């Protein structure tokens, strides 16, 4: 006859505990594991998406600052910017194609223009990743 041990487990006739887990114990353990694995995989996915977004924004910021610096560096063609309101062109950087849009906005001072640079990925031109503003003097 089987008897109960101090922990509530049933001993066999030989006085030893039977080995292994019951089916319900295994099913509960698998359910807990599945819930934890689903939560971890979702967090990992969100982390990867956020990393890609930050990388895109950082690269776009670099493209925008380069575009603005190319305009602000004094050159002999400086007068051409005072007749233009908008320019758009593509730049290849970091194995990606970027769309750069430059707007020249008049200010109260006729010898000063505000320069607004916006950068998007060429494949998604509606989502501005970086925008920067500077000022350009005529003299």
WOWO-V884109 format. One record per residue. RES is the residue in one letter. PHI is phi in whole degrees, -180 to 180 (NA if undefined). Layout:
res->RES phi->PHI
res->RES phi->PHI
This chain:
res->X phi->NA
res->X phi->-81
res->X phi->-132
res->X phi->-85
res->X phi->-89
res->X phi->-66
res->X phi->-99
res->X phi->87
res->X phi->-92
res->X phi->-88
res->X phi->-93
res->X phi->-81
res->X phi->-65
res->X phi->-81
res->X phi->90
res->X phi->-111
res->X phi->-80
res->X phi->-71
res->X phi->-86
res->X phi->94
res->X phi->-109
res->X phi->-79
res->X phi->-61
res->X phi->-66
res->X phi->-64
res->X phi->-66
res->X phi->-66
res->X phi->-65
res->X phi->-63
res->X phi->-65
res->X phi->-65
res->X phi->-63
res->X phi->-61
res->X phi->-64
res->X phi->-66
res->X phi->-65
res->X phi->-64
res->X phi->-64
res->X phi->-65
res->X phi->-67
res->X phi->-68
res->X phi->-66
res->X phi->-64
res->X phi->-65
res->X phi->-64
res->X phi->-64
res->X phi->-64
res->X phi->-67
res->X phi->-62
res->X phi->-67
res->X phi->-64
res->X phi->-64
res->X phi->-63
res->X phi->-66
res->X phi->-62
res->X phi->-61
res->X phi->-66
res->X phi->-66
res->X phi->-65
res->X phi->-64
res->X phi->-62
res->X phi->-64
res->X phi->-63
res->X phi->-65
res->X phi->-67
res->X phi->-63
res->X phi->-64
res->X phi->-66
res->X phi->-65
res->X phi->-64
res->X phi->-80
res->X phi->-76
res->X phi->-67
res->X phi->-58
res->X phi->-147
res->X phi->-73
res->X phi->-93
res->X phi->-60
res->X phi->-63
res->X phi->-67
res->X phi->-74
res->X phi->-84
res->X phi->-104
res->X phi->-107
res->X phi->-104
res->X phi->-153
res->X phi->-135
res->X phi->-142
res->X phi->-157
res->X phi->-105
res->X phi->-130
res->X phi->-105
res->X phi->-151
res->X phi->56
res->X phi->59
res->X phi->-136
res->X phi->-103
res->X phi->-116
res->X phi->-103
res->X phi->-110
res->X phi->-120
res->X phi->-116
res->X phi->-114
res->X phi->-108
res->X phi->-112
res->X phi->-71
res->X phi->-117
res->X phi->-64
res->X phi->-88
res->X phi->-67
res->X phi->-96
res->X phi->-134
res->X phi->-123
res->X phi->-88
res->X phi->-111
res->X phi->-114
res->X phi->-114
res->X phi->-124
res->X phi->-124
res->X phi->-132
res->X phi->-77
res->X phi->-61
res->X phi->-79
res->X phi->-138
res->X phi->-72
res->X phi->-86
res->X phi->-105
res->X phi->-77
res->X phi->-93
res->X phi->-149
res->X phi->-139
res->X phi->-141
res->X phi->-128
res->X phi->-144
res->X phi->-127
res->X phi->-124
res->X phi->-96
res->X phi->-73
res->X phi->-111
